[in-house]
Amino acid sequence: MGAIASMLFILVSPTIYLLGVLLTIISVACLGSSFVLLNSFLPLLAANHPTTRDKENESSIPLNTMIPDVDDDQLDGNILVNEDLQNNLPQFTKIDTSSPRLQLSNQISSKGVGIGYAAAVFVQIISIIIIFIFSKLSPSTSTSTLPMRTVLFVVGIWWTCFTFPTLLWLRSRPGPPLPFQLTSKNHIYTGLRYITFGWISLWRTIIVAFQLRQVIIFLIGWFLLSDGIATISGTAILFARTELNLSTAAIALLSITGTASGIVGAFCWPIIGRRYELKPISIVIACVCIFEFIPLYGLAGFLPVVKAFGFGGFQQWWELYPLAFILGFVMGGISSYCRSVFGALIPPGMEAAFYALYAVTDKGSSVIGPAIVGRIIDATGSIRMAFWFLSVLMIAPAPIFWCLNVEKGREEGVKMTEQRRRTRME
């Protein structure tokens, strides 16, 4: 659905621009939903991988064992357990955060992020080539929407092509069917029930999450971090366009630089972690601290000694590119390790529901920072003043993640699953 919505942009003209609004809603909603379901596979893939099942003394959660629960259908559709979990809970909960399972989860997540960034760079290059070709064939198209609509059409084709590997090779996640199915007689009624089902699931997931202290600590930190990422990315583009007068091609190159460095970061951070024996949450904190360098560098532009040099503190356009590399490098680590750490905190069997909460926390925070930055710009007339706010926002998650105990969170999650299982049995 998302891919088709993207391809249909080829038909959107200024006279029917409202169609573009509808297609945007559909494509973004489908993209977000696909990421939620994609992430929900991560803990199960790591738990059932042959290497982790052979190396660890903890019980695994096999894909072919499940206990369906009508009440838990509202959460994720299934609760996955096995005989060891039922009979020997303490053995399962004695887990070190450097266990093979968590290491494998980090590796899978890092490789996935790296491959995703590589694909993004490739598609961005194709998009720039398409826009360049249009500008050479017909100069009048430079002010037309046709080049961008063509780009979105190609993006939709790309999205469609890479849906087939999932369809052909990814195993179905186990669990009972939804409590109701779509019928030909009551499409509207059943559709409304699905919408209600989704919001009820989210609310019940929040209730469960509030019983897990480490999950709440992580989500607060993730809320601030994702807000900071969205804010600093948007502010950087606005700053480049208005303060440094970068062209569209230069901004596109800036985006490619950040995305390409994300590939480097996704594959380098696991190596750094192994080299210095860093825990996953320590890598997240390190990434946050490096992120802080970007707004601090922008604030350096207020210093008279820096102004005297004529560069530094984002006074010259070329300064954005090294910072874009740092931004992408850090994002490669944050994107892979945050979802891996969160996966370790999720109660077994509730992965999809909790990753939905993870996505809601991410997207829900993305309007706060930009709104505050917009207000600062309106009040001061300067984008550079926003760096003061960004310097506080970017470092705020660090002390929160410092208080996170991943091992304790794993224990809380397993106990929650066992408690719900016992309640169902009773």
C-alpha positions as CSV (number, residue, x, y, z in Angstrom):
1,M,0.0,0.0,0.0
2,G,2.8,2.4,0.9
3,A,4.7,1.7,-2.3
4,I,1.6,2.1,-4.5
5,A,0.8,5.4,-2.7
6,S,4.3,6.6,-3.4
7,M,4.0,5.7,-7.1
8,L,0.7,7.4,-7.4
9,F,2.3,10.8,-6.8
10,I,3.1,10.7,-10.5
11,L,-0.5,11.7,-11.1
12,V,-0.6,14.5,-8.6
13,S,-0.7,17.9,-10.3
14,P,-1.2,21.4,-8.6
15,T,-4.9,21.3,-9.5
16,I,-5.4,18.1,-7.4
17,Y,-2.8,18.7,-4.8
18,L,-5.1,17.5,-2.0
19,L,-4.6,14.0,-3.4
20,G,-1.0,14.4,-2.5
21,V,-2.0,15.0,1.1
22,L,-4.0,11.7,1.2
23,L,-1.1,9.8,-0.5
24,T,1.4,11.2,2.0
25,I,-0.7,10.0,5.0
26,I,-1.1,6.5,3.5
27,S,2.6,6.1,2.6
28,V,3.9,7.5,5.9
29,A,1.5,5.3,7.9
30,C,2.4,2.2,6.0
31,L,6.1,3.0,6.4
32,G,5.8,3.5,10.1
33,S,3.8,0.3,10.5
34,S,6.3,-1.7,8.5
35,F,9.1,-0.6,10.7
36,V,7.2,-1.5,13.8
37,L,6.6,-5.1,12.5
38,L,10.2,-5.3,11.2
39,N,11.6,-4.3,14.6
40,S,9.4,-6.9,16.4
41,F,11.4,-9.7,14.6
42,L,14.7,-8.5,16.1
43,P,14.4,-10.1,19.6
44,L,13.0,-13.3,18.2
45,L,15.7,-13.7,15.5
46,A,18.4,-13.2,18.2
47,A,16.8,-15.5,20.7
48,N,16.4,-18.4,18.3
49,H,19.6,-18.1,16.4
50,P,21.7,-21.3,16.7
51,T,24.8,-19.5,18.0
52,T,22.9,-17.9,20.9
53,R,21.0,-21.1,21.8
54,D,24.3,-23.1,21.9
55,K,26.3,-20.5,23.9
56,E,23.9,-19.2,26.5
57,N,22.7,-21.0,29.6
58,E,19.4,-19.1,29.5
59,S,16.3,-20.6,28.0
60,S,15.4,-19.4,24.5
61,I,12.0,-18.6,23.1
62,P,11.4,-21.0,20.2
63,L,9.3,-19.8,17.3
64,N,7.2,-22.9,17.3
65,T,6.0,-22.7,20.9
66,M,3.3,-20.3,22.0
67,I,0.5,-19.9,24.5
68,P,-2.4,-17.9,22.9
69,D,-4.2,-15.6,25.3
70,V,-7.4,-13.8,24.4
71,D,-6.6,-10.9,26.6
72,D,-3.1,-10.7,25.3
73,D,-4.4,-10.6,21.7
74,Q,-5.0,-7.0,22.4
75,L,-1.3,-6.5,23.0
76,D,0.5,-8.6,20.4
77,G,-1.6,-11.5,19.5
78,N,0.6,-14.1,21.4
79,I,2.7,-14.8,24.3
80,L,5.8,-16.9,23.5
81,V,7.1,-19.2,26.3
82,N,8.7,-22.6,26.6
83,E,9.0,-25.3,29.2
84,D,12.2,-23.9,30.7
85,L,10.6,-20.5,31.2
86,Q,7.6,-22.1,32.9
87,N,9.7,-24.3,35.3
88,N,12.9,-22.4,35.9
89,L,12.3,-18.6,35.8
90,P,15.5,-17.7,37.8
91,Q,17.7,-19.4,35.2
92,F,16.2,-17.2,32.5
93,T,16.5,-14.0,34.4
94,K,20.2,-14.4,35.3
95,I,21.4,-12.6,32.1
96,D,24.4,-10.5,31.5
97,T,23.9,-7.6,29.1
98,S,27.0,-8.7,27.2
99,S,25.4,-12.1,26.5
100,P,25.7,-13.7,23.0
101,R,22.0,-13.0,22.4
102,L,22.4,-9.2,23.0
103,Q,25.6,-9.1,21.0
104,L,23.9,-10.9,18.1
105,S,20.9,-8.5,18.4
106,N,23.3,-5.6,18.1
107,Q,25.1,-7.1,15.1
108,I,21.8,-7.8,13.3
109,S,20.5,-4.3,14.1
110,S,23.8,-2.6,13.0
111,K,24.0,-4.5,9.7
112,G,20.3,-3.7,9.0
113,V,20.9,0.0,9.6
114,G,24.1,-0.1,7.5
115,I,22.4,-1.8,4.6
116,G,19.4,0.6,4.9
117,Y,21.7,3.7,4.8
118,A,23.5,2.2,1.8
119,A,20.2,1.8,-0.1
120,A,19.3,5.4,0.9
121,V,22.5,6.7,-0.6
122,F,21.9,4.8,-3.8
123,V,18.3,6.0,-4.2
124,Q,19.4,9.6,-3.4
125,I,22.0,9.5,-6.1
126,I,19.4,8.1,-8.6
127,S,17.0,10.9,-7.5
128,I,19.7,13.6,-8.2
129,I,20.4,12.1,-11.6
130,I,16.7,12.2,-12.4
131,I,16.4,15.8,-11.4
132,F,19.6,16.7,-13.4
133,I,18.3,14.9,-16.5
134,F,15.0,16.8,-16.4
135,S,16.8,20.1,-16.0
136,K,18.9,19.4,-19.1
137,L,16.1,18.1,-21.3
138,S,13.7,20.9,-20.5
139,P,14.7,24.0,-18.4
140,S,11.1,24.7,-17.8
141,T,10.8,21.6,-15.7
142,S,13.0,23.2,-13.1
143,T,10.0,25.0,-11.6
144,S,7.6,22.1,-12.3
145,T,6.7,19.3,-9.9
146,L,7.2,16.6,-12.5
147,P,10.9,15.8,-11.6
148,M,10.0,15.3,-7.9
149,R,6.9,13.3,-8.8
150,T,9.1,11.1,-11.0
151,V,11.5,10.6,-8.1
152,L,8.6,9.5,-5.8
153,F,7.5,7.1,-8.5
154,V,11.0,5.6,-8.6
155,V,11.0,5.4,-4.8
156,G,7.7,3.5,-5.0
157,I,9.2,1.0,-7.5
158,W,12.2,0.5,-5.3
159,W,10.0,-0.1,-2.3
160,T,7.9,-2.6,-4.2
161,C,10.9,-4.6,-5.4
162,F,12.4,-5.0,-2.0
163,T,9.1,-6.1,-0.5
164,F,9.3,-9.4,-2.4
165,P,12.3,-10.8,-0.4
166,T,10.2,-10.4,2.8
167,L,7.3,-12.0,1.2
168,L,9.3,-15.0,-0.1
169,W,11.8,-15.7,2.7
170,L,10.8,-14.1,6.0
171,R,9.1,-16.7,8.2
172,S,5.7,-15.8,9.6
173,R,5.8,-14.7,13.2
174,P,3.8,-17.3,15.3
175,G,0.6,-16.4,17.1
176,P,-3.1,-16.9,16.9
177,P,-5.2,-14.8,14.4
178,L,-6.8,-11.5,15.3
179,P,-10.0,-11.9,17.2
180,F,-12.0,-10.9,14.1
181,Q,-11.4,-11.1,10.4
182,L,-12.3,-8.9,7.5
183,T,-15.5,-10.1,5.8
184,S,-17.0,-9.0,2.4
185,K,-20.3,-8.1,4.1
186,N,-19.1,-5.6,6.8
187,H,-16.0,-3.9,5.4
188,I,-16.7,-0.5,7.2
189,Y,-17.7,-2.1,10.5
190,T,-14.7,-4.4,10.5
191,G,-12.4,-1.6,9.5
192,L,-13.6,0.5,12.4
193,R,-13.0,-2.5,14.7
194,Y,-9.4,-2.7,13.5
195,I,-8.9,1.0,14.2
196,T,-10.3,0.5,17.7
197,F,-8.2,-2.6,18.1
198,G,-5.1,-0.6,17.4
199,W,-5.8,2.2,19.8
200,I,-6.8,-0.2,22.6
201,S,-3.6,-2.2,22.0
202,L,-1.6,1.0,22.4
203,W,-3.3,2.0,25.6
204,R,-2.9,-1.5,27.1
205,T,0.7,-1.5,26.1
206,I,1.2,1.8,27.9
207,I,-0.4,0.3,31.0
208,V,2.0,-2.6,30.9
209,A,4.9,-0.4,30.2
210,F,4.2,1.7,33.3
211,Q,4.7,-1.4,35.4
212,L,8.3,-1.8,34.0
213,R,10.5,0.9,35.4
214,Q,13.5,0.3,33.1
215,V,11.2,0.6,30.0
216,I,9.9,3.9,31.3
217,I,13.4,5.2,31.9
218,F,14.4,4.2,28.3
219,L,11.3,5.7,26.7
220,I,11.8,9.0,28.4
221,G,15.4,9.1,27.2
222,W,14.3,8.0,23.7
223,F,11.6,10.7,23.6
224,L,14.2,13.4,24.3
225,L,16.8,11.9,22.0
226,S,14.4,11.4,19.0
227,D,13.1,14.9,19.5
228,G,16.7,16.3,19.4
229,I,17.5,14.3,16.3
230,A,14.5,15.6,14.4
231,T,15.1,19.1,15.6
232,I,18.7,19.3,14.8
233,S,18.2,17.7,11.4
234,G,15.5,20.2,10.4
235,T,17.4,23.2,11.9
236,A,20.6,22.2,10.0
237,I,18.8,22.2,6.6
238,L,17.0,25.5,7.4
239,F,20.3,27.1,8.5
240,A,22.1,25.9,5.4
241,R,19.4,27.3,3.2
242,T,18.8,30.7,4.8
243,E,22.0,31.6,6.6
244,L,24.6,30.0,4.3
245,N,22.5,30.2,1.0
246,L,23.3,26.6,0.0
247,S,21.7,25.5,-3.3
248,T,19.3,22.5,-3.7
249,A,22.2,20.4,-5.1
250,A,24.5,21.3,-2.2
251,I,21.8,20.4,0.3
252,A,21.3,17.1,-1.5
253,L,25.0,16.4,-1.3
254,L,24.8,17.3,2.4
255,S,22.1,14.7,2.8
256,I,24.2,12.1,0.9
257,T,27.2,12.9,3.1
258,G,25.2,12.3,6.3
259,T,23.6,9.1,5.0
260,A,26.9,7.7,3.7
261,S,28.6,8.3,7.1
262,G,25.7,6.5,8.7
263,I,26.8,3.4,6.8
264,V,30.3,3.8,8.3
265,G,28.8,4.4,11.8
266,A,26.5,1.4,11.7
267,F,29.4,-1.0,10.9
268,C,32.1,0.8,13.0
269,W,30.3,1.1,16.3
270,P,30.1,-2.7,16.9
271,I,33.9,-2.8,16.3
272,I,34.4,0.1,18.7
273,G,32.2,-1.7,21.3
274,R,34.2,-4.9,21.0
275,R,37.5,-3.2,21.0
276,Y,36.9,-1.2,24.2
277,E,34.4,-3.7,25.8
278,L,31.6,-1.2,25.9
279,K,28.0,-2.2,26.8
280,P,25.3,-1.2,24.3
281,I,23.9,1.5,26.6
282,S,27.4,2.9,27.0
283,I,27.6,3.3,23.2
284,V,24.3,5.1,23.1
285,I,25.5,7.5,25.8
286,A,28.8,8.0,23.9
287,C,26.7,8.8,20.7
288,V,24.6,11.4,22.7
289,C,27.8,13.1,24.0
290,I,29.3,13.3,20.5
291,F,26.0,14.7,19.2
292,E,26.3,17.5,21.7
293,F,29.4,18.7,19.8
294,I,27.2,19.9,16.9
295,P,25.2,22.6,18.8
296,L,28.2,23.6,20.8
297,Y,30.1,24.1,17.5
298,G,27.3,26.3,16.3
299,L,27.5,28.4,19.5
300,A,31.2,29.0,18.9
301,G,30.0,31.4,16.2
302,F,29.1,33.8,18.9
303,L,32.6,34.1,20.2
304,P,34.5,37.2,18.9
305,V,37.8,35.3,18.6
306,V,36.1,32.7,16.3
307,K,34.4,35.5,14.3
308,A,37.8,37.0,13.7
309,F,39.0,33.9,11.9
310,G,36.2,34.1,9.4
311,F,35.4,30.4,9.8
312,G,34.3,28.2,12.6
313,G,30.9,28.1,14.3
314,F,29.2,27.5,10.9
315,Q,30.4,30.8,9.3
316,Q,31.3,29.1,6.0
317,W,29.2,26.6,3.9
318,W,31.9,24.0,3.8
319,E,31.8,23.6,7.6
320,L,28.5,21.8,7.3
321,Y,29.9,18.8,5.5
322,P,32.3,17.5,8.3
323,L,29.5,18.1,10.8
324,A,27.1,16.1,8.5
325,F,29.6,13.3,8.6
326,I,29.7,13.4,12.4
327,L,25.9,13.5,12.5
328,G,25.5,10.5,10.2
329,F,28.2,8.5,12.0
330,V,26.5,9.0,15.3
331,M,23.1,8.3,13.9
332,G,24.4,4.9,12.6
333,G,25.1,4.0,16.2
334,I,21.9,5.4,17.7
335,S,19.6,3.8,15.2
336,S,21.0,0.3,15.7
337,Y,21.8,0.3,19.4
338,C,18.7,2.0,20.7
339,R,16.3,-0.5,19.1
340,S,18.5,-3.3,20.2
341,V,18.7,-2.1,23.8
342,F,14.9,-1.6,23.9
343,G,14.4,-5.1,22.5
344,A,16.2,-6.5,25.5
345,L,13.7,-4.8,27.8
346,I,10.5,-6.0,26.1
347,P,8.6,-8.8,27.8
348,P,8.8,-11.9,25.6
349,G,5.9,-12.2,23.3
350,M,5.0,-8.5,23.3
351,E,7.6,-7.4,20.8
352,A,5.3,-5.9,18.2
353,A,3.2,-4.0,20.7
354,F,6.2,-2.5,22.5
355,Y,7.9,-1.6,19.3
356,A,4.7,0.2,18.3
357,L,5.0,2.2,21.5
358,Y,8.7,2.8,20.6
359,A,7.6,4.2,17.2
360,V,4.8,6.4,18.8
361,T,7.3,7.8,21.3
362,D,9.7,8.5,18.4
363,K,7.2,10.3,16.1
364,G,5.2,11.8,18.9
365,S,8.2,13.8,20.1
366,S,9.2,15.1,16.7
367,V,7.0,18.1,16.8
368,I,8.0,19.6,20.2
369,G,11.6,20.6,19.4
370,P,10.9,22.1,15.9
371,A,8.0,24.1,17.4
372,I,10.3,25.6,20.1
373,V,13.0,26.3,17.6
374,G,10.4,28.0,15.3
375,R,9.3,30.2,18.3
376,I,12.9,31.1,19.1
377,I,13.5,32.1,15.5
378,D,10.3,34.2,15.4
379,A,11.3,36.0,18.7
380,T,15.0,36.6,17.9
381,G,15.1,36.7,14.1
382,S,18.2,34.4,14.1
383,I,18.4,30.7,13.6
384,R,21.8,30.7,15.4
385,M,20.0,31.5,18.7
386,A,18.3,28.1,18.4
387,F,21.7,26.4,19.1
388,W,21.3,27.4,22.8
389,F,18.1,25.3,23.0
390,L,19.7,22.4,21.0
391,S,22.7,22.3,23.3
392,V,20.4,21.6,26.2
393,L,18.1,19.2,24.3
394,M,20.8,17.0,22.9
395,I,22.6,16.3,26.2
396,A,19.4,15.8,28.3
397,P,19.0,12.1,27.4
398,A,22.6,11.2,28.6
399,P,21.9,11.2,32.4
400,I,18.6,9.4,31.8
401,F,20.3,6.6,29.8
402,W,23.0,6.5,32.5
403,C,20.3,5.4,35.0
404,L,19.1,2.6,32.8
405,N,19.9,-1.0,34.0
406,V,19.4,-3.2,31.0
407,E,19.9,-6.5,32.9
408,K,17.3,-5.5,35.5
409,G,15.0,-4.5,32.7
410,R,15.4,-8.0,31.1
411,E,14.4,-9.6,34.4
412,E,11.4,-7.3,34.8
413,G,10.2,-8.2,31.3
414,V,10.5,-11.9,31.8
415,K,8.8,-11.7,35.2
416,M,6.0,-9.8,33.6
417,T,5.5,-12.5,30.9
418,E,5.5,-15.2,33.6
419,Q,3.0,-13.3,35.7
420,R,0.6,-12.9,32.8
421,R,1.0,-16.5,32.0
422,R,0.2,-17.6,35.5
423,T,-2.8,-15.2,35.6
424,R,-4.2,-16.8,32.4
425,M,-3.6,-20.3,33.8
426,E,-5.5,-19.5,37.0
